[in-house]
Amino acid sequence: FVSSKSYEILEMEYSKARSNLLPHSYHFLIMFSEVALQEGRIRRSIELTREALSYAVDSNSKAYVYLTLARQYRMLIEMQNTRSELRRGFKELGMQYPKSGILSFISAASSILVPLSYKKKEQVDLHAHSGITSEKLAVALYEEASLSTYYMIDSPLLLLQISLRVRKIVSRIGPSIEMLNYLAATAT
């Protein structure tokens, strides 16, 4: 729970730094964005999150920003923007964005049978950044991709493909809040 006073204080700090031509930090902008979002200021939150992107120094930070932007755009029901940000997030982690179609579905289904060592392009590093691993970011990206697919009443094969792709990662990292959200939202 955040009070509007918190938002006002952060806005003053942000403005003061701007007027003195001082840069903000990635963490400050992400925190301020979250406070703005909790205050219902989604557009302001998007602005702050976009600004945080310029301070992101590694792939995990950038992927997190893209994931956050995707979630914010989904709240505004701007699904094309949601998907654009998701594509960027997947790309940042070196993963392919799920595609619609029977061939992509077959590829995802067959990937369960193939040992993980043969699937180089879907592997992500295990280094933690700010308490979140690349694998947890990948699960969160898949969760968001499934929600956007579900909300746009897209191909059922695409939804199944996402379920199959995320299964490999979840089997390595175990259950997560993102996965529970995904399963509840899609009823799979």
RODREN-655772 format. One record per residue: residue number from 1; residue in three letters; x, y, z of N, C-alpha, C in turn. Coordinates in pm, whole numbers. Each point is the difference from the previous one (the first is absolute). Layout:
REM residues N
+-----+------+--------+--------+--------+--------+--------+--------+--------+--------+--------+
:  nr : rest :     nu :     nv :     nw :    cau :    cav :    caw :     cu :     cv :     cw :
+-----+------+--------+--------+--------+--------+--------+--------+--------+--------+--------+
: NUM :  ALA :      X :      Y :      Z :      X :      Y :      Z :      X :      Y :      Z :
...
+-----+------+--------+--------+--------+--------+--------+--------+--------+--------+--------+
//
This chain:
REM residues 188
+-----+------+--------+--------+--------+--------+--------+--------+--------+--------+--------+
:  nr : rest :     nu :     nv :     nw :    cau :    cav :    caw :     cu :     cv :     cw :
+-----+------+--------+--------+--------+--------+--------+--------+--------+--------+--------+
:   1 :  PHE :     84 :   -118 :      0 :    -84 :    118 :      0 :     88 :    124 :      0 :
:   2 :  VAL :    -29 :     91 :    -88 :     76 :    123 :    -13 :    -96 :    117 :      8 :
:   3 :  SER :     38 :    101 :     74 :    -87 :    118 :      9 :     32 :     98 :   -111 :
:   4 :  SER :    -94 :     89 :    -28 :     25 :    100 :   -103 :    111 :     94 :     44 :
:   5 :  LYS :     25 :      7 :    130 :    111 :     81 :     52 :    134 :    -55 :    -52 :
:   6 :  SER :     12 :   -133 :     -4 :    122 :    -62 :    -52 :     23 :     41 :   -145 :
:   7 :  TYR :   -108 :     -2 :    -78 :     12 :     39 :   -140 :     44 :    146 :    -11 :
:   8 :  GLU :    -59 :     84 :     80 :     35 :    144 :     -4 :    146 :     23 :     38 :
:   9 :  ILE :     48 :    -70 :    100 :    140 :     13 :     43 :     93 :    -43 :   -113 :
:  10 :  LEU :    -30 :   -115 :    -59 :     83 :    -49 :   -110 :     -5 :     94 :   -120 :
:  11 :  GLU :   -116 :     56 :    -28 :    -12 :     95 :   -111 :     84 :    124 :     26 :
:  12 :  MET :      2 :     46 :    125 :     83 :    117 :     34 :    148 :    -33 :    -16 :
:  13 :  GLU :     42 :   -117 :     46 :    140 :    -42 :    -16 :     37 :    -11 :   -147 :
:  14 :  TYR :    -90 :    -55 :    -77 :     24 :    -16 :   -143 :     15 :    137 :    -65 :
:  15 :  SER :    -91 :     92 :     30 :      3 :    134 :    -59 :    124 :     78 :     44 :
:  16 :  LYS :     36 :    -14 :    128 :    118 :     70 :     51 :    126 :    -47 :    -73 :
:  17 :  ALA :     13 :   -128 :    -18 :    116 :    -54 :    -71 :      0 :     47 :   -146 :
:  18 :  ARG :   -115 :      2 :    -61 :    -11 :     46 :   -139 :     41 :    147 :    -13 :
:  19 :  SER :    -49 :     81 :     92 :     32 :    144 :     -9 :    149 :     26 :     24 :
:  20 :  ASN :     66 :    -89 :     74 :    144 :     13 :     25 :     83 :    -81 :   -100 :
:  21 :  LEU :    -68 :    -54 :   -101 :     64 :    -80 :   -105 :     74 :   -121 :     55 :
:  22 :  LEU :    -54 :    -58 :    105 :     59 :   -121 :     60 :    -71 :   -123 :    -55 :
:  23 :  PRO :     75 :   -104 :    -30 :    -63 :   -122 :    -51 :    -65 :    -78 :    115 :
:  24 :  HIS :    -97 :    -79 :    -35 :    -63 :    -90 :     96 :     62 :   -138 :    -15 :
:  25 :  SER :    -23 :    -84 :     95 :     50 :   -137 :    -10 :   -110 :    -91 :    -52 :
:  26 :  TYR :     42 :   -112 :    -51 :    -93 :   -103 :    -47 :    -96 :    -38 :    112 :
:  27 :  HIS :     54 :    -27 :    119 :    -83 :    -47 :    111 :    -98 :    106 :     48 :
:  28 :  PHE :     42 :    126 :      2 :    -91 :    108 :     38 :   -117 :      7 :    -99 :
:  29 :  LEU :     31 :     -5 :   -128 :   -105 :     11 :   -102 :    -96 :   -119 :      3 :
:  30 :  ILE :     52 :   -119 :     22 :    -87 :   -118 :     11 :    -89 :     13 :    123 :
:  31 :  MET :     57 :     41 :    112 :    -79 :     16 :    122 :   -108 :    107 :    -19 :
:  32 :  PHE :     38 :    114 :    -57 :    -94 :    109 :    -24 :   -110 :    -46 :    -96 :
:  33 :  SER :     38 :    -77 :   -101 :    -98 :    -54 :    -95 :   -102 :    -88 :     71 :
:  34 :  GLU :     48 :    -85 :     92 :    -90 :    -88 :     75 :    -95 :     79 :     89 :
:  35 :  VAL :     51 :    106 :     61 :    -85 :     85 :     84 :   -105 :     70 :    -86 :
:  36 :  ALA :     43 :     52 :   -116 :    -94 :     66 :    -91 :   -109 :    -98 :    -44 :
:  37 :  LEU :     39 :   -123 :    -28 :    -96 :   -101 :    -41 :   -100 :    -30 :    112 :
:  38 :  GLN :     49 :    -10 :    122 :    -89 :    -25 :    113 :    -95 :    116 :     25 :
:  39 :  GLU :     41 :    117 :    -42 :    -84 :    119 :     11 :   -100 :     11 :   -115 :
:  40 :  GLY :     10 :    -95 :    -96 :    -89 :      3 :   -115 :     46 :     91 :   -112 :
:  41 :  ARG :    122 :     44 :      6 :     56 :     88 :   -103 :     80 :    -85 :    -99 :
:  42 :  ILE :    -73 :    -73 :    -81 :     64 :    -98 :    -88 :     87 :     68 :   -105 :
:  43 :  ARG :    -49 :    106 :    -61 :     81 :     69 :   -102 :    129 :     55 :     60 :
:  44 :  ARG :     -8 :     56 :    118 :    120 :     51 :     66 :     94 :   -115 :     32 :
:  45 :  SER :    -55 :   -112 :     41 :     80 :   -117 :     31 :     74 :    -49 :   -126 :
:  46 :  ILE :    -67 :      5 :   -114 :     63 :    -40 :   -125 :    116 :     94 :    -34 :
:  47 :  GLU :    -21 :    130 :     17 :    107 :     97 :    -26 :    122 :    -29 :     85 :
:  48 :  LEU :    -22 :    -24 :    127 :    110 :    -26 :     93 :     70 :   -133 :    -33 :
:  49 :  THR :    -77 :   -100 :    -36 :     57 :   -130 :    -35 :     84 :     13 :   -127 :
:  50 :  ARG :    -50 :     75 :    -98 :     78 :     23 :   -123 :    132 :     72 :     31 :
:  51 :  GLU :     -7 :     96 :     91 :    122 :     71 :     38 :     98 :    -95 :     69 :
:  52 :  ALA :    -52 :    -92 :     81 :     86 :    -97 :     69 :     77 :    -86 :    -99 :
:  53 :  LEU :    -61 :    -24 :   -115 :     66 :    -81 :   -103 :    135 :     60 :    -40 :
:  54 :  SER :      9 :    132 :     -2 :    127 :     63 :    -39 :    110 :    -20 :    105 :
:  55 :  TYR :    -38 :    -41 :    119 :     98 :    -24 :    107 :     24 :   -150 :     23 :
:  56 :  ALA :    -72 :    -85 :    -71 :     17 :   -145 :     15 :    134 :    -41 :    -61 :
:  57 :  VAL :     78 :    -76 :     76 :    136 :    -32 :    -43 :     18 :   -144 :    -47 :
:  58 :  ASP :    -96 :    -87 :     28 :     15 :   -139 :    -42 :   -131 :    -53 :    -57 :
:  59 :  SER :      7 :   -119 :    -54 :   -117 :    -60 :    -65 :   -115 :    -23 :     96 :
:  60 :  ASN :     30 :    -43 :    122 :   -108 :    -23 :     97 :    -74 :    130 :     31 :
:  61 :  SER :     74 :    107 :     20 :    -64 :    130 :     29 :    -86 :     45 :   -117 :
:  62 :  LYS :     51 :    -14 :   -120 :    -76 :     40 :   -119 :   -123 :    -88 :    -18 :
:  63 :  ALA :     17 :   -131 :     17 :   -114 :    -91 :    -13 :   -107 :     32 :    105 :
:  64 :  TYR :     44 :     34 :    121 :    -95 :     37 :    105 :    -78 :    126 :    -39 :
:  65 :  VAL :     69 :     97 :    -57 :    -67 :    124 :    -44 :   -102 :    -33 :   -109 :
:  66 :  TYR :     38 :    -81 :    -97 :    -93 :    -36 :   -107 :   -121 :    -76 :     54 :
:  67 :  LEU :     24 :    -90 :     95 :   -110 :    -72 :     64 :    -93 :     96 :     73 :
:  68 :  THR :     58 :     93 :     74 :    -80 :    100 :     73 :    -82 :     84 :    -97 :
:  69 :  LEU :     62 :     44 :   -109 :    -74 :     78 :   -100 :   -113 :    -82 :    -61 :
:  70 :  ALA :     25 :   -127 :    -27 :   -106 :    -87 :    -55 :   -118 :     -7 :     96 :
:  71 :  ARG :     28 :    -16 :    127 :   -107 :     -7 :    101 :    -77 :    132 :      7 :
:  72 :  GLN :     72 :    111 :     -6 :    -65 :    131 :      6 :    -89 :     22 :   -122 :
:  73 :  TYR :     49 :    -35 :   -117 :    -82 :     15 :   -121 :   -122 :    -92 :      3 :
:  74 :  ARG :     16 :   -120 :     58 :   -116 :    -89 :     12 :   -106 :     62 :     89 :
:  75 :  MET :     42 :     70 :    103 :    -96 :     68 :     87 :    -80 :    106 :    -75 :
:  76 :  LEU :     63 :     59 :   -100 :    -67 :    100 :    -84 :    -72 :    -65 :   -119 :
:  77 :  ILE :      7 :   -132 :     -9 :    -57 :    -78 :   -109 :     57 :     44 :   -135 :
:  78 :  GLU :    128 :     30 :     -1 :     73 :     31 :   -122 :     83 :   -123 :    -36 :
:  79 :  MET :    -69 :   -100 :    -55 :     59 :   -131 :    -17 :    112 :     -4 :   -104 :
:  80 :  GLN :     -5 :     84 :   -102 :    109 :      3 :    -97 :    129 :     48 :     67 :
:  81 :  ASN :    -12 :    102 :     84 :    118 :     47 :     74 :     48 :   -107 :     98 :
:  82 :  THR :    -96 :    -70 :     61 :     36 :   -109 :     92 :     87 :   -103 :    -72 :
:  83 :  ARG :    -45 :    -41 :   -116 :     76 :   -101 :    -75 :    135 :     53 :    -46 :
:  84 :  SER :      6 :    126 :    -40 :    129 :     58 :    -42 :    101 :     -5 :    113 :
:  85 :  GLU :    -44 :     37 :    119 :     90 :     -2 :    116 :     38 :   -143 :     37 :
:  86 :  LEU :    -94 :    -93 :    -12 :     32 :   -140 :     27 :    104 :    -53 :    -98 :
:  87 :  ARG :    -14 :     34 :   -126 :     99 :    -44 :   -100 :    139 :     51 :     38 :
:  88 :  ARG :      6 :    126 :     43 :    129 :     57 :     41 :     56 :    -73 :    122 :
:  89 :  GLY :    -87 :    -32 :     96 :     43 :    -72 :    119 :     55 :   -138 :    -32 :
:  90 :  PHE :    -72 :    -74 :    -85 :     47 :   -132 :    -41 :    134 :     13 :    -73 :
:  91 :  LYS :      9 :     96 :    -89 :    124 :     20 :    -76 :    117 :     33 :     92 :
:  92 :  GLU :    -26 :     81 :    101 :    105 :     39 :     94 :     57 :   -121 :     74 :
:  93 :  LEU :    -84 :    -99 :     27 :     46 :   -122 :     67 :     48 :   -106 :    -99 :
:  94 :  GLY :      3 :     35 :   -129 :     47 :    -93 :   -102 :    -99 :   -111 :    -30 :
:  95 :  MET :   -127 :     29 :     20 :   -104 :   -100 :    -23 :    -91 :     44 :   -114 :
:  96 :  GLN :    -60 :    -97 :    -64 :    -91 :     29 :   -110 :   -140 :     25 :     55 :
:  97 :  TYR :    -64 :    106 :    -50 :   -139 :     28 :     38 :    -89 :   -109 :    -59 :
:  98 :  PRO :    -94 :    -53 :     77 :    -87 :   -107 :    -51 :    -79 :     47 :   -123 :
:  99 :  LYS :      0 :    -84 :   -102 :    -73 :     31 :   -123 :   -122 :    -90 :    -11 :
: 100 :  SER :   -100 :     50 :    -69 :   -120 :    -77 :    -25 :     26 :    -96 :   -116 :
: 101 :  GLY :    -66 :   -114 :      1 :     12 :    -93 :   -112 :     33 :   -140 :     45 :
: 102 :  ILE :    -32 :    -92 :    -87 :     17 :   -142 :     31 :    147 :    -40 :     10 :
: 103 :  LEU :     86 :     57 :    -85 :    142 :    -37 :      5 :     66 :     45 :    131 :
: 104 :  SER :    -34 :    121 :     44 :     54 :     48 :    128 :    -51 :    -84 :    115 :
: 105 :  PHE :   -126 :    -41 :     -8 :    -56 :    -86 :    104 :     72 :   -134 :      4 :
: 106 :  ILE :     22 :    -60 :   -116 :     69 :   -130 :     -6 :    142 :     14 :     55 :
: 107 :  SER :     66 :    110 :    -34 :    135 :     25 :     50 :      0 :      9 :    152 :
: 108 :  ALA :    -97 :     72 :     55 :     -8 :     14 :    147 :    -32 :   -134 :     64 :
: 109 :  ALA :    -90 :    -77 :    -61 :    -38 :   -130 :     55 :    117 :    -97 :     -5 :
: 110 :  SER :     76 :      4 :   -108 :    114 :    -91 :    -12 :    115 :     40 :     93 :
: 111 :  SER :      5 :    127 :     37 :    109 :     45 :     87 :     -6 :    -63 :    138 :
: 112 :  ILE :   -115 :    -47 :     40 :    -12 :    -67 :    130 :     72 :   -134 :     -4 :
: 113 :  LEU :     -1 :    -63 :   -117 :     62 :   -132 :    -14 :    150 :      8 :    -20 :
: 114 :  VAL :     50 :    116 :    -45 :    143 :     16 :    -28 :     69 :     46 :    128 :
: 115 :  PRO :    113 :    -61 :     33 :     73 :     44 :    120 :     35 :    149 :     -9 :
: 116 :  LEU :      2 :     65 :    114 :     25 :    144 :      6 :    133 :     40 :    -61 :
: 117 :  SER :    100 :    -85 :      4 :    131 :     37 :    -52 :      0 :     22 :   -150 :
: 118 :  TYR :    -98 :    -53 :    -73 :     -6 :     18 :   -144 :    -69 :    129 :    -40 :
: 119 :  LYS :    -70 :     63 :     90 :    -77 :    120 :    -32 :     73 :    124 :     51 :
: 120 :  LYS :    100 :     44 :    -72 :     82 :    113 :     43 :    -76 :    132 :     -1 :
: 121 :  LYS :    -82 :     25 :   -100 :    -62 :    133 :    -14 :   -101 :     31 :    110 :
: 122 :  GLU :    -57 :   -100 :     64 :    -98 :     24 :    104 :     62 :      8 :    140 :
: 123 :  GLN :    129 :    -30 :     11 :     61 :      5 :    132 :     33 :    143 :     37 :
: 124 :  VAL :    -15 :     31 :    126 :     33 :    133 :     50 :     96 :    -16 :    117 :
: 125 :  ASP :     78 :    103 :     28 :     99 :    -14 :    107 :    -67 :     -3 :    137 :
: 126 :  LEU :     75 :    -46 :     97 :    -54 :    -17 :    134 :     48 :    107 :     96 :
: 127 :  HIS :     65 :    105 :    -51 :     51 :    105 :     88 :   -114 :     87 :     49 :
: 128 :  ALA :     -1 :     24 :    130 :   -106 :     82 :     58 :     30 :    148 :    -15 :
: 129 :  HIS :   -104 :     77 :    -15 :     10 :    146 :     -4 :   -116 :     53 :     81 :
: 130 :  SER :     32 :     74 :    103 :   -103 :     59 :     85 :   -101 :   -104 :     47 :
: 131 :  GLY :     48 :   -120 :     32 :    -87 :   -101 :     56 :    -84 :    -77 :   -102 :
: 132 :  ILE :     16 :     25 :   -127 :    -78 :    -73 :   -100 :     95 :    -60 :   -103 :
: 133 :  THR :    -16 :   -127 :    -25 :     86 :    -67 :    -97 :    -57 :     16 :   -140 :
: 134 :  SER :     84 :    -27 :    -98 :    -44 :      3 :   -139 :   -112 :   -100 :    -22 :
: 135 :  GLU :      7 :   -114 :     66 :   -104 :   -101 :    -17 :   -133 :     48 :     56 :
: 136 :  LYS :      3 :     68 :    115 :   -124 :     54 :     55 :    -55 :    110 :    -91 :
: 137 :  LEU :     88 :     80 :    -57 :    -44 :    100 :    -97 :    -63 :    -68 :   -121 :
: 138 :  ALA :     59 :   -109 :    -45 :    -55 :    -73 :   -115 :   -140 :    -52 :     32 :
: 139 :  VAL :    -19 :    -55 :    120 :   -133 :    -49 :     40 :    -98 :    117 :      3 :
: 140 :  ALA :     43 :    114 :     53 :    -88 :    118 :      5 :    -34 :     49 :   -141 :
: 141 :  LEU :     97 :     -5 :    -92 :    -27 :     38 :   -139 :    -99 :    -97 :    -64 :
: 142 :  TYR :     17 :   -128 :     25 :    -96 :    -98 :    -53 :   -139 :     22 :     61 :
: 143 :  GLU :     -3 :     32 :    129 :   -129 :     29 :     64 :    -69 :    116 :    -71 :
: 144 :  GLU :     75 :    106 :    -22 :    -57 :    118 :    -65 :    -39 :    -29 :   -144 :
: 145 :  ALA :     81 :    -79 :    -70 :    -33 :    -38 :   -138 :   -129 :    -81 :     -3 :
: 146 :  SER :    -17 :    -88 :     96 :   -122 :    -81 :      3 :   -121 :     86 :     32 :
: 147 :  LEU :     16 :     95 :     91 :   -112 :     89 :     32 :    -40 :     84 :   -121 :
: 148 :  SER :     98 :     52 :    -73 :    -35 :     81 :   -118 :    -63 :    -88 :   -107 :
: 149 :  THR :     46 :   -124 :    -13 :    -60 :    -94 :    -95 :   -143 :    -31 :     42 :
: 150 :  TYR :    -20 :    -22 :    129 :   -131 :    -33 :     54 :    -97 :    118 :    -18 :
: 151 :  TYR :     46 :    120 :     33 :    -87 :    118 :    -10 :    -36 :     36 :   -144 :
: 152 :  MET :     89 :    -30 :    -92 :    -27 :     32 :   -140 :    -72 :   -115 :    -71 :
: 153 :  ILE :    -37 :   -103 :     77 :    -67 :   -117 :    -53 :     74 :    -49 :   -124 :
: 154 :  ASP :    128 :    -20 :     22 :     89 :    -44 :   -107 :     -8 :   -152 :    -15 :
: 155 :  SER :     88 :    -54 :    -75 :      3 :   -143 :    -31 :     15 :    -85 :    126 :
: 156 :  PRO :    -87 :   -102 :     15 :     16 :    -92 :    113 :    134 :    -75 :     -8 :
: 157 :  LEU :     49 :    -23 :   -123 :    129 :    -66 :    -16 :    113 :     85 :     58 :
: 158 :  LEU :    -12 :    132 :    -15 :    101 :     90 :     55 :      0 :     -8 :    152 :
: 159 :  LEU :   -117 :     -4 :     59 :    -11 :    -10 :    146 :     60 :   -132 :     48 :
: 160 :  LEU :    -28 :   -110 :    -70 :     58 :   -129 :     35 :    151 :      1 :    -19 :
: 161 :  GLN :     45 :     63 :   -107 :    144 :      8 :    -26 :     72 :     72 :    114 :
: 162 :  ILE :    -57 :    109 :     47 :     59 :     73 :    110 :      6 :    -89 :    124 :
: 163 :  SER :   -107 :    -74 :     25 :     -2 :    -92 :    114 :    110 :   -104 :    -10 :
: 164 :  LEU :     23 :    -50 :   -119 :    103 :   -102 :    -19 :    140 :     60 :     16 :
: 165 :  ARG :     21 :    119 :    -55 :    133 :     61 :      9 :     37 :     35 :    145 :
: 166 :  VAL :    -95 :     53 :     74 :     30 :     42 :    136 :     18 :   -121 :     93 :
: 167 :  ARG :    -54 :   -112 :    -39 :      9 :   -120 :     83 :    144 :    -41 :     28 :
: 168 :  LYS :     87 :     13 :   -101 :    141 :    -37 :     19 :     66 :     87 :    107 :
: 169 :  ILE :    -26 :    128 :     -8 :     63 :     92 :     95 :    -54 :    -26 :    140 :
: 170 :  VAL :   -131 :    -16 :     10 :    -62 :    -22 :    131 :     49 :   -130 :     62 :
: 171 :  SER :     26 :   -100 :    -81 :     51 :   -126 :     56 :    138 :     19 :     63 :
: 172 :  ARG :     76 :     99 :    -49 :    132 :     28 :     58 :     -8 :     89 :    123 :
: 173 :  ILE :    -88 :    100 :     -2 :      1 :     98 :    110 :   -108 :    -24 :    104 :
: 174 :  GLY :    -96 :    -85 :    -31 :   -107 :    -28 :     95 :   -114 :    100 :    -13 :
: 175 :  PRO :   -100 :    -13 :     86 :   -117 :     86 :    -10 :     34 :    147 :     27 :
: 176 :  SER :    -79 :     88 :    -58 :     20 :    143 :     20 :   -135 :     71 :     -2 :
: 177 :  ILE :     -3 :    119 :     52 :   -122 :     81 :     -2 :    -44 :     24 :   -144 :
: 178 :  GLU :     97 :     28 :    -87 :    -33 :     25 :   -141 :    -69 :   -121 :    -61 :
: 179 :  MET :     50 :   -119 :     31 :    -60 :   -120 :    -56 :   -140 :    -22 :     55 :
: 180 :  LEU :    -20 :     24 :    128 :   -133 :    -13 :     58 :    -96 :     99 :    -64 :
: 181 :  ASN :     45 :    124 :    -21 :    -83 :    101 :    -68 :    -36 :    -48 :   -139 :
: 182 :  TYR :     98 :    -52 :    -70 :    -21 :    -48 :   -137 :   -105 :   -110 :     -3 :
: 183 :  LEU :     16 :    -99 :     87 :    -94 :   -113 :      1 :   -140 :     46 :     38 :
: 184 :  ALA :     -9 :     91 :     96 :   -132 :     50 :     40 :    -66 :     82 :   -111 :
: 185 :  ALA :     78 :     81 :    -67 :    -55 :     89 :   -103 :    -45 :    -76 :   -123 :
: 186 :  THR :     72 :   -105 :    -36 :    -31 :    -72 :   -123 :    -78 :   -128 :     25 :
: 187 :  ALA :    -14 :    -37 :    126 :    -73 :   -121 :     37 :     54 :   -124 :    -72 :
: 188 :  THR :    134 :     -9 :     -7 :     63 :   -117 :    -63 :     51 :    -95 :    104 :
+-----+------+--------+--------+--------+--------+--------+--------+--------+--------+--------+
//
